[in-house]
Amino acid sequence: MERIRQLVGEMLLYGLVVIMLSGGFLAFHYTPSGEVVAYDGVYEPLHGVPMSAAYRSVFDIGYDVPGGLFMRQLHHRFFIVFGFGTVVWALLGRFRYALLVLGLAALGGLAGYAAADDLLSGTVLAKLPIPVWYGLHLVLALAVGAVLVISSRREAARNPRSLRFVGLSLGLTALVLFWL
């Protein structure tokens, strides 16, 4: 049971790497601004509609950036799988770390939605500026990574990883990646 828990923890760490890499790609094309602009992109039905620059950049990523929509979907879907994996990790006995990771990841997901300015507009949470949400999203992602690395190092100190174990965890993570 301990090896299965360690395997799930390693898969979470590798999954977070996928989330961070896809998030890094998205960050290069994202504009964290609440400035109101008129949409003039390729999606005709929205021409002239006022929206925040952040929301406009999300549309641009999806429609104009090569591979942008794929990266947005990969980022979002791997985050959902990450949440389920964290719950499984908690059920396997890593309550302290898993609950911390789950809480930080949930807040990070909320901050990510708020940074895109598509879900929280018009709510009380929308009073906080978009760049603050974006910064919070980045800080929480790094905090989740730090907790997973600390947990992984402590697990490895108790049960050293073998080359087969690392290969299995990488292979299973790749399988989840291609399954999405």
C-alpha positions as CSV (number, residue, x, y, z in Angstrom):
1,M,0.0,0.0,0.0
2,E,2.9,2.4,0.7
3,R,4.3,1.9,-2.7
4,I,1.0,2.6,-4.4
5,R,0.7,5.7,-2.3
6,Q,4.2,6.7,-3.3
7,L,3.4,5.9,-7.0
8,V,0.3,8.2,-6.9
9,G,2.3,10.9,-5.3
10,E,5.0,10.7,-8.0
11,M,2.3,10.7,-10.7
12,L,0.9,13.9,-9.1
13,L,4.3,15.5,-9.2
14,Y,4.7,14.6,-12.9
15,G,1.2,15.7,-13.6
16,L,2.0,19.1,-12.0
17,V,4.9,19.4,-14.3
18,V,2.5,19.0,-17.3
19,I,0.2,21.6,-15.7
20,M,3.1,24.0,-15.2
21,L,4.5,23.5,-18.7
22,S,1.1,24.1,-20.3
23,G,0.5,27.0,-18.0
24,G,3.9,28.5,-19.0
25,F,2.9,28.2,-22.7
26,L,-0.4,29.9,-21.9
27,A,1.3,32.7,-19.9
28,F,3.3,33.8,-22.9
29,H,0.1,34.6,-24.7
30,Y,-2.0,35.9,-21.8
31,T,-2.6,39.5,-21.0
32,P,-3.4,40.0,-17.2
33,S,-5.3,43.2,-17.6
34,G,-8.8,44.4,-16.7
35,E,-8.8,47.1,-19.3
36,V,-12.0,47.0,-21.4
37,V,-11.3,46.5,-25.1
38,A,-13.6,45.8,-28.0
39,Y,-13.1,42.3,-29.5
40,D,-11.9,42.2,-33.1
41,G,-10.5,38.7,-33.4
42,V,-11.4,35.9,-35.7
43,Y,-14.6,34.8,-33.9
44,E,-17.2,36.9,-35.9
45,P,-20.2,36.8,-33.5
46,L,-18.3,38.7,-30.9
47,H,-16.9,41.5,-33.1
48,G,-17.3,44.9,-31.3
49,V,-18.3,43.3,-27.9
50,P,-16.5,45.1,-25.0
51,M,-14.6,42.7,-22.7
52,S,-11.5,42.7,-20.5
53,A,-8.1,42.4,-22.2
54,A,-7.6,39.2,-20.1
55,Y,-10.8,37.6,-21.6
56,R,-9.8,38.8,-25.0
57,S,-6.4,37.1,-24.7
58,V,-8.1,33.9,-23.7
59,F,-10.1,34.0,-26.9
60,D,-7.0,34.8,-28.9
61,I,-5.2,31.8,-27.3
62,G,-8.0,29.6,-28.3
63,Y,-8.5,30.9,-31.9
64,D,-5.3,32.5,-33.1
65,V,-2.4,30.9,-31.3
66,P,-1.3,27.6,-33.0
67,G,-1.9,24.8,-30.4
68,G,-3.4,27.3,-28.0
69,L,-6.8,25.6,-27.6
70,F,-5.1,22.2,-27.1
71,M,-2.9,23.7,-24.4
72,R,-5.9,25.3,-22.7
73,Q,-7.7,22.0,-22.7
74,L,-4.6,20.1,-21.6
75,H,-4.1,22.6,-18.7
76,H,-7.7,22.4,-17.6
77,R,-8.2,18.6,-18.0
78,F,-4.9,17.8,-16.2
79,F,-5.9,20.1,-13.4
80,I,-9.2,18.1,-13.0
81,V,-7.3,14.8,-13.1
82,F,-4.8,16.3,-10.6
83,G,-7.7,17.0,-8.2
84,F,-9.0,13.4,-8.5
85,G,-5.5,12.0,-8.0
86,T,-5.1,14.1,-4.9
87,V,-8.3,12.7,-3.4
88,V,-7.0,9.2,-4.2
89,W,-3.7,10.1,-2.6
90,A,-5.5,11.2,0.5
91,L,-7.5,8.0,0.7
92,L,-4.3,6.0,0.5
93,G,-3.1,7.7,3.7
94,R,-1.3,11.0,2.9
95,F,-4.0,13.1,4.6
96,R,-1.8,16.0,5.8
97,Y,-0.1,16.6,2.4
98,A,-3.1,15.7,0.3
99,L,-5.5,18.0,2.1
100,L,-2.9,20.8,1.9
101,V,-2.4,20.2,-1.8
102,L,-6.1,19.9,-2.5
103,G,-6.8,23.2,-0.7
104,L,-4.0,25.0,-2.4
105,A,-5.0,23.6,-5.8
106,A,-8.6,24.5,-5.3
107,L,-7.7,28.1,-4.5
108,G,-5.3,28.0,-7.5
109,G,-8.0,26.8,-9.8
110,L,-10.4,29.6,-8.5
111,A,-7.6,32.1,-9.1
112,G,-7.0,30.8,-12.6
113,Y,-10.7,31.2,-13.5
114,A,-10.7,34.7,-12.0
115,A,-7.6,35.6,-13.9
116,A,-9.2,34.6,-17.2
117,D,-12.1,36.9,-16.2
118,D,-14.7,34.5,-17.6
119,L,-16.4,32.9,-14.6
120,L,-16.3,35.4,-11.7
121,S,-17.2,38.6,-13.6
122,G,-20.1,40.4,-11.9
123,T,-19.5,38.7,-8.5
124,V,-18.1,40.0,-5.3
125,L,-14.8,38.2,-6.1
126,A,-14.5,40.3,-9.3
127,K,-13.7,43.4,-7.1
128,L,-10.1,42.1,-6.9
129,P,-8.1,43.2,-10.0
130,I,-7.2,40.6,-12.6
131,P,-3.4,40.9,-12.1
132,V,-3.8,40.0,-8.4
133,W,-5.8,36.9,-9.4
134,Y,-3.1,36.0,-11.9
135,G,-0.3,36.5,-9.4
136,L,-2.2,34.4,-6.8
137,H,-2.7,31.7,-9.4
138,L,1.1,31.5,-10.0
139,V,2.0,31.6,-6.3
140,L,-0.4,28.9,-5.4
141,A,0.9,26.7,-8.3
142,L,4.4,27.1,-6.9
143,A,3.2,26.3,-3.4
144,V,1.5,23.1,-4.6
145,G,4.7,22.1,-6.3
146,A,6.8,22.8,-3.2
147,V,4.5,20.6,-1.1
148,L,4.6,17.8,-3.6
149,V,8.4,17.9,-3.9
150,I,8.8,17.9,0.0
151,S,6.4,14.9,0.2
152,S,8.1,13.1,-2.6
153,R,11.5,13.6,-1.0
154,R,10.2,12.3,2.4
155,E,8.6,9.3,0.8
156,A,11.8,8.6,-1.2
157,A,13.8,8.7,2.1
158,R,11.6,6.0,3.5
159,N,11.2,3.9,0.3
160,P,14.0,4.7,-2.2
161,R,12.9,4.9,-5.8
162,S,14.2,2.4,-8.3
163,L,14.6,3.0,-12.0
164,R,11.6,0.6,-12.6
165,F,9.5,2.6,-10.2
166,V,10.3,5.9,-11.8
167,G,9.7,4.4,-15.3
168,L,6.3,3.0,-14.1
169,S,5.2,6.4,-12.7
170,L,6.3,8.2,-15.8
171,G,4.6,5.7,-18.0
172,L,1.4,5.9,-16.1
173,T,1.4,9.7,-16.2
174,A,2.0,9.5,-19.9
175,L,-0.9,7.1,-20.2
176,V,-3.1,9.6,-18.4
177,L,-1.8,12.4,-20.7
178,F,-2.7,10.5,-23.8
179,W,-6.0,9.3,-22.4
180,L,-7.1,12.9,-22.1
